Amino acid sequence: MPRRIDILDCVGCGTCDRVCIVGCITKDENKKRIINEDACVDCGACQLACPKKCIYEK
């Protein structure tokens, strides 16, 4: 199952984006991160790296 980001808790730090091995995380107009679920390989690196712990399994 791909990961999801709780947009309300995301502070836009970009840590998840930097550790994503497939580059499926982008930022929106508010610098919050969004995961392209079709491209996510479910490695969990973003979830482990997130300092706010706002990434979870779908």
Backbone torsions as a table, in degrees:
resi	resn	phi	psi	omega
1	MET	NA	132.4	177.8
2	PRO	-65.4	159.7	178.4
3	ARG	-85.5	161.3	175.4
4	ARG	-133.1	155.2	178.0
5	ILE	-112.8	128.8	174.0
6	ASP	-76.0	101.9	-172.8
7	ILE	-61.5	-26.9	179.5
8	LEU	-71.4	-30.1	-179.7
9	ASP	-93.2	-16.6	-178.8
10	CYS	-66.8	130.9	178.4
11	VAL	-102.0	0.9	176.3
12	GLY	75.1	27.2	-176.8
13	CYS	-70.8	-26.6	177.6
14	GLY	86.3	3.9	179.8
15	THR	-59.9	-44.4	-179.7
16	CYS	-61.7	-40.5	179.5
17	ASP	-61.5	-41.4	-178.2
18	ARG	-69.5	-30.1	-177.9
19	VAL	-94.7	-8.8	-178.7
20	CYS	-65.4	121.4	-175.5
21	ILE	-77.0	-17.1	-179.8
22	VAL	-112.8	-1.6	177.1
23	GLY	68.5	36.0	-177.0
24	CYS	-93.6	6.5	-179.0
25	ILE	-108.1	127.0	179.3
26	THR	-124.9	174.2	177.9
27	LYS	-115.0	149.7	177.5
28	ASP	-92.3	-171.1	-176.8
29	GLU	-66.1	-17.6	178.2
30	ASN	-100.8	11.9	-178.7
31	LYS	67.9	12.2	173.2
32	LYS	-76.9	149.9	-177.3
33	ARG	-92.4	147.6	179.9
34	ILE	-131.8	136.8	178.4
35	ILE	-100.7	127.6	172.4
36	ASN	-77.5	101.9	-173.4
37	GLU	-64.4	-25.8	178.4
38	ASP	-71.5	-27.2	-178.3
39	ALA	-96.1	-16.2	-177.5
40	CYS	-64.6	131.3	178.7
41	VAL	-100.1	6.0	174.6
42	ASP	59.8	43.7	179.5
43	CYS	-80.2	-25.5	178.2
44	GLY	86.3	0.7	-178.7
45	ALA	-60.7	-40.5	-179.2
46	CYS	-65.1	-41.5	-179.8
47	GLN	-63.9	-41.9	179.0
48	LEU	-68.2	-33.1	-175.6
49	ALA	-83.9	-21.5	-174.2
50	CYS	-63.6	118.5	-179.9
51	PRO	-71.2	-22.4	-179.9
52	LYS	-94.4	-5.5	179.7
53	LYS	55.0	42.8	-178.5
54	CYS	-103.0	10.5	177.1
55	ILE	-106.7	135.0	-175.7
56	TYR	-143.3	165.7	175.6
57	GLU	-75.8	141.2	-179.3
58	LYS	-64.1	NA	NA
